[in-house]
Amino acid sequence: MSKRILFMGTPDYATRIFKELNKSSYDVIGLFTQPDKPVGRKQILTAPHIKQFCIDENIATPIFQPEKLRGNTQAVEEIKNLKPDFIIVAAYGQILPKEILDIAPCINLHASLLPKYRGASPIQESLLNDDYFTGVTSMFMEEGLDSGDILGLQYLKITPNMEVDVAFDKLSDIAATLTITTLDNFNNIKPLKQNEAEVSFCKKIKKEDGLVDFSSAKKLFLKYKAYSYWPGIFLASSLKLKDVEFIENESENNEGTILAIENDCVLIGCKKGSLKIKTIQAPSKKAISSVDYLRGQRLEKGDTLK
């Protein structure tokens, strides 16, 4: 008889894992995800990515969307009635209270190599810190934040120009595979305690985290890689910088100096280093070629981009 899986997740990272579980021999008996939320200027009520996937694919798995789990006796009873053998959690967006953790083994798929980067933004943090490797950890859940025993690890090499959307895609696929591997081998796995001496945390990303300046080309580029999907990077003037390419981190320049205007990009000098920018977006305007932007602003080589 196949094991009964209750799945908890919200964004596309979770959807990849959910898809893999649905293709497997395991029986997915329910889905917990975040409530629909108003999105955009018109505040259109929008389903989470994973719920929309179920609608689009006509997947009949029962969906539950409680506002909160802590103190929610109804949600606890609903989970008990589903009689799960395992609860699989991936980027759900809520901490599971003890009443749920006690129902069945709860396994989280966390997109970092724990104990490094416990918390909300591990993928972005690995890019910000210019790590050579990141990965996914399958782990037991407990009441602490990402602090449970490790069941499995799988690595991903970070290439020099890998942006956050590519990292997300690759890690989502890794997480999907690791979920099945962990379940298949569960009875033979010896859980490994995390080394508390190596713990680090990462925070939830805010829009203002995308603010950059031209003090360091390398630091600006790392922020671009981490935040290119959201919130993007922008100067104090609210000018958004897109399609950024790191050139070098040795030269010394006046911050924001236009060093060269090429056919499809501009070369910008930083206090340390230089980089190329292909696309610029002014506040409340459409993104355009950086060359066209400079032309429109009558900026030339030797001027400053602000």
C-alpha positions as CSV (number, residue, x, y, z in Angstrom):
1,M,0.0,0.0,0.0
2,S,1.5,3.4,-1.0
3,K,2.4,5.9,1.6
4,R,0.0,8.8,2.1
5,I,1.6,12.2,1.6
6,L,0.2,15.6,2.8
7,F,2.0,18.4,1.0
8,M,2.5,22.0,2.2
9,G,3.9,24.6,-0.2
10,T,3.1,27.8,-2.0
11,P,5.4,29.1,-4.8
12,D,6.7,27.5,-8.0
13,Y,9.6,25.9,-6.1
14,A,7.0,23.9,-4.2
15,T,5.0,23.2,-7.3
16,R,7.9,21.3,-8.9
17,I,8.1,19.0,-5.9
18,F,4.3,18.5,-5.9
19,K,4.5,17.6,-9.5
20,E,7.1,15.0,-8.9
21,L,5.2,13.5,-6.0
22,N,2.1,13.2,-8.2
23,K,4.1,11.3,-10.8
24,S,5.5,8.9,-8.1
25,S,4.0,5.9,-6.4
26,Y,3.1,8.0,-3.4
27,D,-0.5,8.9,-2.7
28,V,-0.8,12.7,-2.4
29,I,-3.9,13.1,-0.2
30,G,-4.0,16.8,0.4
31,L,-2.4,20.2,-0.2
32,F,-2.0,23.0,2.2
33,T,-1.1,26.4,0.7
34,Q,-1.4,30.1,1.5
35,P,-4.7,31.9,1.0
36,D,-5.4,33.7,-2.3
37,K,-4.0,37.3,-2.1
38,P,-4.7,40.6,-3.9
39,V,-1.9,41.3,-6.4
40,G,-0.9,44.4,-8.5
41,R,-2.3,47.9,-8.7
42,K,-5.8,46.6,-9.3
43,Q,-5.5,44.2,-6.3
44,I,-6.8,41.2,-8.3
45,L,-7.3,38.2,-6.0
46,T,-4.7,35.7,-7.1
47,A,-4.2,32.0,-6.3
48,P,-0.8,30.8,-5.1
49,H,1.3,29.2,-7.9
50,I,0.7,25.7,-6.7
51,K,-3.1,26.1,-6.4
52,Q,-3.2,27.6,-9.9
53,F,-1.2,24.6,-11.2
54,C,-3.9,22.3,-9.7
55,I,-6.7,24.3,-11.4
56,D,-4.9,24.4,-14.7
57,E,-4.1,20.6,-14.7
58,N,-7.4,19.5,-13.2
59,I,-5.8,17.9,-10.2
60,A,-8.4,16.8,-7.8
61,T,-6.2,16.9,-4.6
62,P,-8.2,18.6,-1.8
63,I,-6.8,22.1,-1.1
64,F,-6.7,23.8,2.3
65,Q,-5.8,27.5,2.7
66,P,-5.9,28.4,6.4
67,E,-4.9,32.0,7.3
68,K,-2.7,30.5,10.1
69,L,-1.9,27.2,11.6
70,R,-0.9,28.2,15.1
71,G,-3.9,27.9,17.4
72,N,-6.1,26.5,14.5
73,T,-7.8,23.5,15.9
74,Q,-9.8,23.0,12.7
75,A,-6.7,22.7,10.6
76,V,-5.2,20.2,13.0
77,E,-8.3,18.0,12.9
78,E,-8.4,18.2,9.1
79,I,-4.8,17.0,9.0
80,K,-5.5,14.2,11.5
81,N,-8.5,13.1,9.4
82,L,-6.4,12.8,6.3
83,K,-4.2,10.2,8.1
84,P,-0.9,11.2,6.4
85,D,2.2,8.9,6.7
86,F,4.4,11.9,5.9
87,I,4.0,15.7,5.7
88,I,6.2,17.2,3.1
89,V,6.9,20.9,3.4
90,A,8.5,23.3,0.8
91,A,8.4,27.1,1.0
92,Y,4.9,26.9,2.7
93,G,5.2,30.3,4.4
94,Q,4.1,29.3,7.8
95,I,5.8,27.7,10.8
96,L,4.2,24.3,11.8
97,P,3.1,24.2,15.4
98,K,3.8,21.2,17.6
99,E,0.3,19.8,17.3
100,I,0.9,19.3,13.6
101,L,4.5,18.2,13.9
102,D,3.3,15.3,16.2
103,I,0.8,13.9,13.6
104,A,3.4,12.4,11.2
105,P,7.0,12.8,10.3
106,C,7.4,16.3,8.8
107,I,10.1,16.7,6.2
108,N,11.1,20.1,4.9
109,L,13.0,20.7,1.6
110,H,15.1,23.8,2.3
111,A,17.0,25.5,-0.5
112,S,20.4,25.7,1.2
113,L,23.1,23.5,2.6
114,L,22.1,23.6,6.2
115,P,23.0,24.8,8.8
116,K,24.0,27.6,6.4
117,Y,21.2,30.1,5.6
118,R,18.3,29.1,7.8
119,G,15.4,31.4,7.1
120,A,13.4,33.0,4.3
121,S,15.9,33.8,1.4
122,P,18.6,31.1,1.2
123,I,19.0,31.2,-2.6
124,Q,19.4,34.9,-2.8
125,E,21.8,34.8,0.2
126,S,24.1,32.3,-1.5
127,L,24.3,34.5,-4.6
128,L,24.9,37.7,-2.5
129,N,27.8,35.9,-0.7
130,D,29.3,34.7,-4.0
131,D,29.3,31.1,-2.8
132,Y,30.7,28.4,-5.1
133,F,28.0,25.9,-4.1
134,T,24.5,25.9,-2.8
135,G,22.0,23.1,-2.7
136,V,18.9,21.6,-1.1
137,T,18.6,19.9,2.3
138,S,15.9,17.5,3.3
139,M,15.4,17.6,7.0
140,F,13.1,16.7,9.9
141,M,11.0,19.7,11.0
142,E,10.9,20.7,14.6
143,E,9.7,23.8,16.5
144,G,12.9,25.7,15.7
145,L,13.5,27.5,12.4
146,D,15.2,25.1,9.9
147,S,17.0,23.4,12.8
148,G,15.9,19.8,12.5
149,D,18.1,16.8,11.8
150,I,19.4,16.4,8.2
151,L,18.1,13.5,6.1
152,G,19.8,14.3,2.8
153,L,21.8,16.9,0.9
154,Q,22.3,17.6,-2.8
155,Y,24.7,20.2,-4.2
156,L,24.5,22.7,-7.0
157,K,27.6,24.5,-8.4
158,I,26.9,28.3,-8.8
159,T,28.3,29.5,-12.1
160,P,29.8,33.0,-12.2
161,N,26.8,34.6,-14.1
162,M,24.0,32.5,-12.6
163,E,21.0,34.7,-11.7
164,V,18.4,34.0,-9.1
165,D,15.7,32.7,-11.5
166,V,18.1,30.1,-13.0
167,A,19.2,29.1,-9.5
168,F,15.6,28.7,-8.5
169,D,14.8,26.5,-11.5
170,K,17.8,24.2,-10.9
171,L,17.2,24.0,-7.1
172,S,13.5,23.2,-7.7
173,D,14.4,20.2,-9.8
174,I,17.0,19.1,-7.3
175,A,14.5,19.4,-4.4
176,A,11.9,17.4,-6.4
177,T,14.4,14.5,-6.9
178,L,15.7,14.7,-3.3
179,T,12.1,14.5,-2.0
180,I,11.5,11.1,-3.7
181,T,15.0,9.9,-2.7
182,T,14.4,10.7,0.9
183,L,11.0,9.0,1.0
184,D,12.2,6.0,-0.8
185,N,15.2,5.5,1.6
186,F,13.5,6.8,4.7
187,N,13.8,3.6,6.8
188,N,17.5,3.4,6.1
189,I,18.5,7.0,6.7
190,K,20.4,7.9,9.9
191,P,19.5,11.6,10.6
192,L,22.4,13.9,11.1
193,K,22.3,16.7,13.7
194,Q,23.2,20.1,12.4
195,N,26.4,21.7,13.6
196,E,25.2,24.7,15.6
197,A,28.6,26.4,15.4
198,E,28.1,26.8,11.6
199,V,24.6,28.3,11.7
200,S,23.7,31.4,9.8
201,F,20.4,33.1,9.1
202,C,18.9,35.0,6.2
203,K,16.0,37.5,6.3
204,K,12.9,38.1,4.3
205,I,13.8,40.3,1.3
206,K,12.3,43.8,1.2
207,K,12.0,46.2,-1.7
208,E,14.6,48.5,-0.3
209,D,17.2,45.7,-0.4
210,G,17.6,46.4,-4.1
211,L,19.2,49.8,-3.6
212,V,22.7,50.0,-5.0
213,D,25.5,52.5,-5.7
214,F,28.6,52.5,-7.8
215,S,31.1,52.0,-5.0
216,S,32.0,48.4,-6.0
217,A,31.3,46.7,-9.3
218,K,31.4,43.2,-7.7
219,K,29.0,44.1,-4.9
220,L,26.6,45.7,-7.4
221,F,26.7,42.6,-9.7
222,L,26.2,40.2,-6.8
223,K,23.1,42.2,-5.8
224,Y,21.9,42.1,-9.4
225,K,22.3,38.3,-9.5
226,A,20.4,37.9,-6.2
227,Y,17.6,40.4,-6.8
228,S,17.1,40.4,-10.6
229,Y,13.8,38.6,-10.3
230,W,12.6,40.8,-7.4
231,P,12.9,43.6,-6.2
232,G,15.5,44.3,-9.0
233,I,18.4,46.8,-8.4
234,F,18.1,50.5,-8.5
235,L,20.0,53.7,-7.7
236,A,19.0,56.3,-5.2
237,S,17.3,58.2,-8.1
238,S,15.1,55.1,-8.5
239,L,16.7,54.4,-11.9
240,K,16.5,50.6,-12.4
241,L,19.5,48.7,-13.8
242,K,18.9,45.6,-15.8
243,D,21.0,43.1,-17.9
244,V,24.1,43.9,-15.9
245,E,27.5,42.2,-16.8
246,F,30.5,42.3,-14.4
247,I,33.7,43.3,-16.1
248,E,36.4,43.7,-13.4
249,N,37.0,44.8,-9.9
250,E,40.5,46.3,-10.0
251,S,40.2,49.7,-11.7
252,E,39.6,52.9,-9.7
253,N,37.0,55.4,-11.1
254,N,34.7,58.2,-10.1
255,E,31.5,56.5,-9.1
256,G,29.0,56.2,-12.0
257,T,31.4,57.5,-14.7
258,I,30.4,56.6,-18.3
259,L,33.6,54.9,-19.5
260,A,32.4,53.9,-22.9
261,I,29.2,53.8,-25.0
262,E,29.0,50.6,-27.1
263,N,26.5,49.3,-29.7
264,D,24.2,47.6,-27.2
265,C,25.5,48.6,-23.7
266,V,27.3,51.2,-21.7
267,L,30.5,50.7,-19.6
268,I,30.2,52.2,-16.2
269,G,33.0,52.9,-13.8
270,C,32.7,52.2,-10.1
271,K,34.9,53.4,-7.3
272,K,36.3,49.9,-7.6
273,G,35.9,48.1,-10.8
274,S,33.6,48.4,-13.8
275,L,30.5,46.8,-15.4
276,K,28.3,46.9,-18.4
277,I,24.6,47.8,-18.4
278,K,22.4,46.9,-21.3
279,T,19.0,48.1,-20.1
280,I,17.8,51.0,-17.9
281,Q,14.3,51.8,-16.6
282,A,13.5,55.3,-15.4
283,P,10.7,55.6,-12.8
284,S,7.2,55.1,-14.3
285,K,8.8,54.4,-17.7
286,K,9.3,51.3,-19.8
287,A,12.7,49.6,-19.8
288,I,14.8,50.7,-22.7
289,S,18.3,50.2,-24.1
290,S,20.9,51.9,-21.9
291,V,22.4,53.5,-25.1
292,D,19.0,55.0,-26.0
293,Y,18.6,56.2,-22.4
294,L,21.9,58.0,-22.4
295,R,21.1,59.5,-25.8
296,G,17.7,60.8,-24.4
297,Q,19.4,62.3,-21.4
298,R,22.2,63.8,-23.6
299,L,24.8,62.0,-21.5
300,E,28.2,61.2,-23.1
301,K,31.4,59.4,-22.2
302,G,32.9,61.1,-19.1
303,D,29.5,62.1,-17.7
304,T,28.0,60.5,-14.6
305,L,25.1,58.1,-14.5
306,K,23.0,58.9,-11.4
